[in-house]
Amino acid sequence: MRDGTFVHLCIDMQEMFKQPTPWHVPWMARVADTVVEVAERFGGRTIFTRFIPPRQPDNMWGMWRRYYEKWPMMTREHLPPELLDLVPELRRLVPPARVFDKATYSPWFDGSLDRMLKGERVTSLVITGGETDVCVLAAVLGAVDLGYHVVVLSDAVCSGADDTHDASLEVLSERFSVQVEICRTEAFLSSL
């Protein structure tokens, strides 16, 4: 990554996961300082994703509709709009950092993020954010499928579940070891 072709892709560090909602991720507070450190260091190379729920369950298709029928309080019809925002310590970094909104776990679904990054000749992604076992996992696997080299900063990703967080990092490091590196932030920063 010494050639400058990487982007820091920070996944879903939003108020709706920080605040006491049904989707609260208590671990977010543990990794926030580390995520901020990476985002500050690579401001112009940082893209923050935001998970944006539909206005109502009927606005979604298939199992996504059923998902939001289970979580109607997390649709935009009921959720205060400020909860969709990035946490304040990251929001202040936009710009130069950019924001990419998505409606599914994966940021790759509609192809626009991939087109943008390929247009910028990005070949590697440094991943932080949450949740390790949901949206981070979807982002990493999609990036692998699209041919990106991925570095997951293990102390800068978070989950609400210890077991699946650990299992996700183990699967990524063992089964995807050619395409994915798992490392701590300090080791990554010192390698640049």
Contacts in CASP RR format, 6 or more apart in sequence:
PFRMAT RR
TARGET T0000
AUTHOR 0000-0000-0000
METHOD contacts of the structure
MODEL  1
MRDGTFVHLCIDMQEMFKQPTPWHVPWMARVADTVVEVAERFGGRTIFTR
FIPPRQPDNMWGMWRRYYEKWPMMTREHLPPELLDLVPELRRLVPPARVF
DKATYSPWFDGSLDRMLKGERVTSLVITGGETDVCVLAAVLGAVDLGYHV
VVLSDAVCSGADDTHDASLEVLSERFSVQVEICRTEAFLSSL
1 124 0 8 1.000
1 126 0 8 1.000
1 149 0 8 1.000
1 151 0 8 1.000
1 192 0 8 1.000
2 192 0 8 1.000
5 121 0 8 1.000
5 122 0 8 1.000
5 123 0 8 1.000
5 124 0 8 1.000
6 45 0 8 1.000
6 122 0 8 1.000
6 123 0 8 1.000
6 124 0 8 1.000
6 125 0 8 1.000
6 126 0 8 1.000
6 151 0 8 1.000
7 45 0 8 1.000
7 46 0 8 1.000
7 47 0 8 1.000
7 117 0 8 1.000
7 120 0 8 1.000
7 122 0 8 1.000
7 124 0 8 1.000
7 125 0 8 1.000
7 126 0 8 1.000
8 38 0 8 1.000
8 39 0 8 1.000
8 42 0 8 1.000
8 43 0 8 1.000
8 45 0 8 1.000
8 46 0 8 1.000
8 47 0 8 1.000
8 125 0 8 1.000
8 126 0 8 1.000
8 128 0 8 1.000
9 46 0 8 1.000
9 47 0 8 1.000
9 49 0 8 1.000
9 107 0 8 1.000
9 125 0 8 1.000
9 126 0 8 1.000
9 127 0 8 1.000
9 128 0 8 1.000
9 139 0 8 1.000
9 143 0 8 1.000
10 35 0 8 1.000
10 38 0 8 1.000
10 39 0 8 1.000
10 46 0 8 1.000
10 47 0 8 1.000
10 48 0 8 1.000
10 49 0 8 1.000
10 90 0 8 1.000
10 127 0 8 1.000
10 128 0 8 1.000
10 129 0 8 1.000
11 49 0 8 1.000
11 107 0 8 1.000
11 127 0 8 1.000
11 128 0 8 1.000
11 129 0 8 1.000
11 130 0 8 1.000
11 135 0 8 1.000
11 136 0 8 1.000
11 139 0 8 1.000
11 157 0 8 1.000
12 49 0 8 1.000
12 50 0 8 1.000
12 51 0 8 1.000
12 129 0 8 1.000
12 130 0 8 1.000
12 131 0 8 1.000
12 135 0 8 1.000
13 28 0 8 1.000
13 32 0 8 1.000
13 35 0 8 1.000
13 48 0 8 1.000
13 86 0 8 1.000
13 87 0 8 1.000
13 90 0 8 1.000
13 128 0 8 1.000
13 129 0 8 1.000
13 130 0 8 1.000
14 50 0 8 1.000
14 51 0 8 1.000
14 83 0 8 1.000
14 84 0 8 1.000
14 85 0 8 1.000
14 86 0 8 1.000
14 87 0 8 1.000
15 82 0 8 1.000
15 83 0 8 1.000
15 84 0 8 1.000
15 85 0 8 1.000
15 86 0 8 1.000
15 87 0 8 1.000
16 23 0 8 1.000
16 51 0 8 1.000
16 74 0 8 1.000
16 79 0 8 1.000
16 83 0 8 1.000
16 84 0 8 1.000
17 23 0 8 1.000
17 24 0 8 1.000
17 25 0 8 1.000
17 28 0 8 1.000
17 130 0 8 1.000
17 131 0 8 1.000
18 24 0 8 1.000
18 25 0 8 1.000
18 28 0 8 1.000
18 29 0 8 1.000
18 87 0 8 1.000
19 83 0 8 1.000
21 73 0 8 1.000
21 74 0 8 1.000
21 79 0 8 1.000
21 83 0 8 1.000
22 71 0 8 1.000
22 73 0 8 1.000
22 74 0 8 1.000
23 71 0 8 1.000
23 74 0 8 1.000
25 130 0 8 1.000
25 131 0 8 1.000
25 158 0 8 1.000
25 159 0 8 1.000
25 160 0 8 1.000
26 160 0 8 1.000
27 158 0 8 1.000
27 159 0 8 1.000
27 160 0 8 1.000
27 165 0 8 1.000
28 87 0 8 1.000
28 129 0 8 1.000
28 130 0 8 1.000
28 158 0 8 1.000
30 158 0 8 1.000
31 128 0 8 1.000
31 129 0 8 1.000
31 155 0 8 1.000
31 156 0 8 1.000
31 157 0 8 1.000
31 158 0 8 1.000
32 87 0 8 1.000
32 89 0 8 1.000
34 128 0 8 1.000
34 153 0 8 1.000
34 155 0 8 1.000
34 156 0 8 1.000
34 185 0 8 1.000
35 90 0 8 1.000
35 128 0 8 1.000
35 129 0 8 1.000
35 156 0 8 1.000
36 89 0 8 1.000
36 90 0 8 1.000
37 185 0 8 1.000
38 46 0 8 1.000
38 126 0 8 1.000
38 128 0 8 1.000
38 153 0 8 1.000
38 156 0 8 1.000
38 185 0 8 1.000
38 189 0 8 1.000
39 46 0 8 1.000
39 48 0 8 1.000
39 90 0 8 1.000
39 93 0 8 1.000
39 97 0 8 1.000
39 128 0 8 1.000
40 93 0 8 1.000
41 189 0 8 1.000
42 126 0 8 1.000
43 93 0 8 1.000
43 96 0 8 1.000
43 97 0 8 1.000
44 95 0 8 1.000
44 96 0 8 1.000
44 97 0 8 1.000
44 98 0 8 1.000
46 93 0 8 1.000
46 96 0 8 1.000
46 97 0 8 1.000
46 98 0 8 1.000
47 97 0 8 1.000
47 98 0 8 1.000
47 99 0 8 1.000
47 100 0 8 1.000
47 113 0 8 1.000
48 86 0 8 1.000
48 90 0 8 1.000
48 94 0 8 1.000
48 97 0 8 1.000
48 98 0 8 1.000
48 99 0 8 1.000
48 100 0 8 1.000
49 99 0 8 1.000
49 100 0 8 1.000
49 101 0 8 1.000
49 102 0 8 1.000
49 107 0 8 1.000
49 135 0 8 1.000
49 139 0 8 1.000
50 84 0 8 1.000
50 85 0 8 1.000
50 86 0 8 1.000
50 99 0 8 1.000
50 100 0 8 1.000
50 101 0 8 1.000
50 102 0 8 1.000
51 102 0 8 1.000
51 103 0 8 1.000
51 105 0 8 1.000
51 135 0 8 1.000
52 76 0 8 1.000
52 84 0 8 1.000
52 101 0 8 1.000
52 102 0 8 1.000
52 103 0 8 1.000
53 68 0 8 1.000
53 71 0 8 1.000
53 74 0 8 1.000
53 75 0 8 1.000
53 76 0 8 1.000
53 79 0 8 1.000
53 103 0 8 1.000
54 60 0 8 1.000
54 64 0 8 1.000
54 68 0 8 1.000
54 75 0 8 1.000
54 76 0 8 1.000
54 103 0 8 1.000
55 75 0 8 1.000
55 76 0 8 1.000
55 77 0 8 1.000
56 68 0 8 1.000
56 72 0 8 1.000
56 75 0 8 1.000
56 76 0 8 1.000
56 77 0 8 1.000
57 65 0 8 1.000
57 66 0 8 1.000
57 67 0 8 1.000
57 68 0 8 1.000
57 69 0 8 1.000
57 72 0 8 1.000
57 75 0 8 1.000
58 65 0 8 1.000
60 67 0 8 1.000
60 68 0 8 1.000
60 103 0 8 1.000
64 104 0 8 1.000
68 74 0 8 1.000
68 75 0 8 1.000
72 78 0 8 1.000
73 79 0 8 1.000
76 84 0 8 1.000
85 91 0 8 1.000
86 94 0 8 1.000
86 99 0 8 1.000
90 97 0 8 1.000
100 107 0 8 1.000
100 113 0 8 1.000
102 109 0 8 1.000
103 109 0 8 1.000
104 138 0 8 1.000
105 134 0 8 1.000
105 135 0 8 1.000
105 137 0 8 1.000
105 138 0 8 1.000
105 139 0 8 1.000
106 135 0 8 1.000
106 138 0 8 1.000
106 139 0 8 1.000
106 141 0 8 1.000
106 142 0 8 1.000
107 113 0 8 1.000
107 138 0 8 1.000
107 139 0 8 1.000
108 114 0 8 1.000
108 139 0 8 1.000
108 142 0 8 1.000
108 143 0 8 1.000
108 145 0 8 1.000
108 146 0 8 1.000
114 146 0 8 1.000
117 125 0 8 1.000
117 148 0 8 1.000
122 148 0 8 1.000
123 148 0 8 1.000
123 149 0 8 1.000
124 148 0 8 1.000
124 149 0 8 1.000
124 150 0 8 1.000
124 151 0 8 1.000
125 143 0 8 1.000
125 148 0 8 1.000
125 149 0 8 1.000
125 150 0 8 1.000
125 151 0 8 1.000
126 151 0 8 1.000
126 153 0 8 1.000
126 188 0 8 1.000
127 136 0 8 1.000
127 139 0 8 1.000
127 140 0 8 1.000
127 143 0 8 1.000
127 150 0 8 1.000
127 151 0 8 1.000
127 152 0 8 1.000
127 153 0 8 1.000
127 157 0 8 1.000
128 153 0 8 1.000
128 156 0 8 1.000
128 157 0 8 1.000
129 136 0 8 1.000
129 156 0 8 1.000
129 157 0 8 1.000
129 158 0 8 1.000
130 136 0 8 1.000
130 157 0 8 1.000
130 158 0 8 1.000
130 159 0 8 1.000
131 157 0 8 1.000
131 158 0 8 1.000
131 159 0 8 1.000
131 160 0 8 1.000
131 165 0 8 1.000
132 157 0 8 1.000
132 158 0 8 1.000
132 159 0 8 1.000
132 164 0 8 1.000
132 165 0 8 1.000
132 168 0 8 1.000
132 169 0 8 1.000
133 159 0 8 1.000
133 161 0 8 1.000
133 164 0 8 1.000
133 165 0 8 1.000
133 167 0 8 1.000
133 168 0 8 1.000
134 159 0 8 1.000
136 152 0 8 1.000
136 157 0 8 1.000
136 168 0 8 1.000
137 168 0 8 1.000
137 172 0 8 1.000
140 150 0 8 1.000
140 152 0 8 1.000
140 172 0 8 1.000
140 176 0 8 1.000
140 180 0 8 1.000
143 150 0 8 1.000
144 150 0 8 1.000
144 176 0 8 1.000
144 179 0 8 1.000
144 180 0 8 1.000
147 179 0 8 1.000
148 179 0 8 1.000
149 179 0 8 1.000
149 181 0 8 1.000
150 179 0 8 1.000
150 180 0 8 1.000
150 181 0 8 1.000
151 180 0 8 1.000
151 181 0 8 1.000
151 182 0 8 1.000
151 183 0 8 1.000
151 188 0 8 1.000
152 169 0 8 1.000
152 172 0 8 1.000
152 180 0 8 1.000
152 181 0 8 1.000
152 182 0 8 1.000
152 183 0 8 1.000
153 183 0 8 1.000
153 184 0 8 1.000
153 185 0 8 1.000
153 188 0 8 1.000
154 169 0 8 1.000
154 182 0 8 1.000
154 183 0 8 1.000
154 184 0 8 1.000
155 184 0 8 1.000
155 185 0 8 1.000
156 185 0 8 1.000
157 165 0 8 1.000
157 169 0 8 1.000
158 165 0 8 1.000
159 165 0 8 1.000
159 168 0 8 1.000
169 182 0 8 1.000
172 180 0 8 1.000
172 182 0 8 1.000
173 180 0 8 1.000
173 181 0 8 1.000
173 182 0 8 1.000
END
